[in-house]
């Protein structure tokens, strides 16, 4: 993941995620993404509790797997934003 200016120069993958126009945008977006991650983690934990209780339906199990996948994706985006800030903008 990178911001627009860098993704044109260093296009490493056709599936590269680009969420920031520049480093300052990355700094602004980071708080929003972090908030989203916390909400996704809470939803995932709620489904984990149902699973651990042994009373999860098939639909809840499917939702649990999807929730874990969403948490992983959002965490990856947050990690990438942090890396862009670190490499291109100095401080986090």
N, C-alpha and C positions, 0 to 999 in steps of 0.2 A: 504494500500500500504506500502511496505517496501522495503528494499534492500535485496539482495539474502541471506546473512547470517542470517538475522532475520526472513525471511519468512519461512525458514525451521524449526526454533524453534517455532514460533508462528503462525502457519498456521491457520488463523481464517476463511478463506473462500476459496472454490475451485475456486472462481472467483477473487481472490486477484491479484491486478496489481503489477508487480514488474518491475520498470524501472531503478533502480540504483544497482550497484554492491556493493558500499559502500558509506559512507557519503560524501566523497570527490567527487564521481561521481554525487551524488545528488546536490552538490553545483554547479558543472559545468553545469549540465543539466537544473538547475533552470532558468538561463538566457534565454536559448533557448525556454523552455516551456513558459516563460513569453512573449517572442516575438511572439510565435505562438498564445497565448491567445489574444494579442492585435490585430493581424490580423483577427482572428475569430470574435472578438467583432466588428471590423470595418465592416466586411461583414454582420454581423447580424444587425447592425445599419442601413446599407444601405437598407436592405430588410424591416426593420421596417418603414423607411421613405416612401417607396413605399406603404406599407400597410396603413399607416396613411393618405396618400394622397387619399386613396380610389380607386386606380387604379391597384391594385395587381391582377394578374391572379391567377388561381388555382395553376399553377406550381410555381409561386412566393411565394404563401402562404405555399406550401409544403416545398419549399427551406427555407423559414423563420423559420418554425418549426424545421427543421433539423439543421439549423444554431444555433438556441437557444440551442438545445440539444448538439451540438459540443462545444459550449462555456461552458456549464455546465460541460461536461466531462473534458475538458482541465483545467477548474478552479479547479475541484476536484483533478486532478492529481497534479496540482501546490500546492494546499493546503496540500496534502499528502506528497509531497517532502519537503515542509516547515516544516511539523510536524516531519518528520524523521530527518531533520537537527537539529531541536530544541531539540528533545529527545536524539538523539545519538551523536550529534556533538557539542553541546554547542551553539555557536552563529549561526545566520542566515547568 
